[in-house]
Amino acid sequence: MVLDNIAVPGELENLDIEEDDEVELVDMPSWTSDRGSKVLVNVDSFGAVGDGVADDTQAFKNAWNTACSTRQSVFLVPPGRRYLINATRFQGPCADSLVIQIDGTIVAPDEPKNWDPNLSRLWLDFSKLKGVLFQGGGVIDGSGSQWWAASCKKNKSNPCRGAPTALTIDSSSAVSVKGLTIQNSQQMNFVISRCQSVRISEVLVSAPGDSPNTDGIHISDSTNVILQDCKIGTGDDCISIVNGSSAIKMKRIYCGPGHGVSIGSLGKDNSTGIVTKVVLDTAFLRETTNGLRIKTWQGGSGYVHGVRFENVRMEDVANPIIIDQFYCDSPTACQNQTSAVKISEIMYRNITGTTKSSKAMKFACSDTVPCSSIVLSNVNLEKKDGTVETYCNSAQGFGYGFVHPSADCLSSQDNKDAELAEPITDDISSEDKYAELAEVITDDIIHTEL
């Protein structure tokens, strides 16, 4: 039993995500120099007005067609202007070494009734790109307030329906996004779907804490994605990772307000959900409604396997650590079902801070498909005005080092060997026994709820 337990953290300890940068950042002077290698494609040269009133959609489309078909080009949205753009698809494949430089502000129409019904779930959609760099100090503003007011989560008399995502990168590879601000999205702010090798850094995502379904960065069906140095505050998950995603690394993330960092939801409508190899290393969560969350619906299938949350500080967070296999984001009660997404090999290490919930850790797992190999190491969660506890249902695992609140409600994989699997304790002395499991990792260097 002890050997089995040790093997699990060993895999989690060694879980690392490659961080090879496949797209080089481009400096502004190289475009403006007479001898510069870049071809500047300025949207203003194609008739964009940039007053925030005139419709600049066609000018953007024309500029895109030129930039996409020209090697070494820079699609430039210049600073100091506001460009009103309707829902648009920007499609590749494009010629080599395209840079999308956004220094101005791109704004969406604010009236939902005028939205193109053929593009009801997107606003700025980029697809089939390879080796493309998005960068700049500009803003993508979804003008979402009227969409939020029409949400069934704001007013139960409203119909529940989807709304556009502000920025989508779909079916692409070797893409980098650096420095942009994405705000006030109609629904999700930034979606990465069906992509490989994506690097997102120094991105700011912002929406009011009461704006419904405004996930910050949503990763779906994608592999080898790195988010680092991002600040996210929204009305939903700061980061959500859903089906078909693996090798996801999040580093130096600020989250709040919002619903925390989530894997899921998975398994809705008896679907299959698979998420593997996820690392969150170094994060600060402030006043979020959840902290580190895995959420699955009853009746689903698939698995969440190989996840490590570490070096996370929380301040006044509700549900700091939560696995919820009875997730039900529905106006009606969800039916009890026996099948479930299997959750295993989940590590929480160096997690500290304050909780608003008396249940600082909650492992609500399926009775028929229990959670297994949950590992806790050096966890210290306190409540400012009361005591804290851990809730477990059908959850198997263990802890080592200091674990507070105590997680001895986690069961061993084999009850008859319970005495060998007992390092779920507040006792510091157990740290020596498992010290070899807690070696510091050297770093090479962030869903849908309707």
Number of C-alpha atoms within 10 A of each C-alpha: 14 12 9 11 18 13 13 20 24 14 12 21 17 11 16 19 19 14 16 13 13 17 19 12 14 14 8 13 10 13 17 13 10 9 8 12 13 22 18 18 22 20 25 17 12 17 15 21 18 24 13 17 13 13 18 23 18 16 18 26 18 15 21 24 16 17 25 26 15 19 16 17 23 27 23 22 25 19 16 11 16 24 26 23 24 21 22 17 15 18 16 17 13 21 17 16 19 24 26 21 25 23 20 20 22 23 23 24 20 16 12 18 10 9 19 14 10 8 16 14 19 24 26 22 19 18 19 16 24 24 20 23 24 19 22 22 15 22 21 25 24 28 19 24 18 13 21 22 14 19 22 16 18 13 12 11 10 12 11 14 10 18 24 23 23 29 23 22 21 21 18 23 23 20 22 24 20 21 20 22 20 25 28 25 34 30 29 32 28 23 23 22 21 19 25 22 24 26 24 22 22 18 23 19 26 25 29 17 16 15 24 25 24 35 33 34 29 25 27 22 19 26 22 22 27 23 22 23 20 22 22 28 28 32 26 32 34 31 28 25 28 25 24 17 26 26 22 26 23 24 21 20 24 23 28 25 24 30 29 34 29 24 27 30 24 31 26 19 10 16 16 17 24 21 27 20 22 27 24 24 19 19 24 18 29 23 20 29 22 24 33 23 23 23 23 29 29 26 21 22 20 18 20 27 20 24 25 22 22 21 18 23 21 22 20 20 28 24 23 29 24 22 24 21 29 19 19 18 14 9 11 7 8 14 11 10 14 12 18 28 28 22 28 22 21 26 23 21 23 19 24 20 19 21 30 22 20 18 21 26 26 20 26 20 25 24 14 12 17 20 27 22 26 23 23 26 23 21 24 19 25 21 18 11 9 10 13 20 18 19 19 18 18 17 27 21 27 25 28 27 25 22 24 24 21 20 24 19 18 25 22 23 18 12 10 10 12 14 12 14 21 18 25 25 21 21 14 13 13 17 20 12 11 17 11 12 18 17 11 8 10 8 10 9 8 33 23 20 15 14
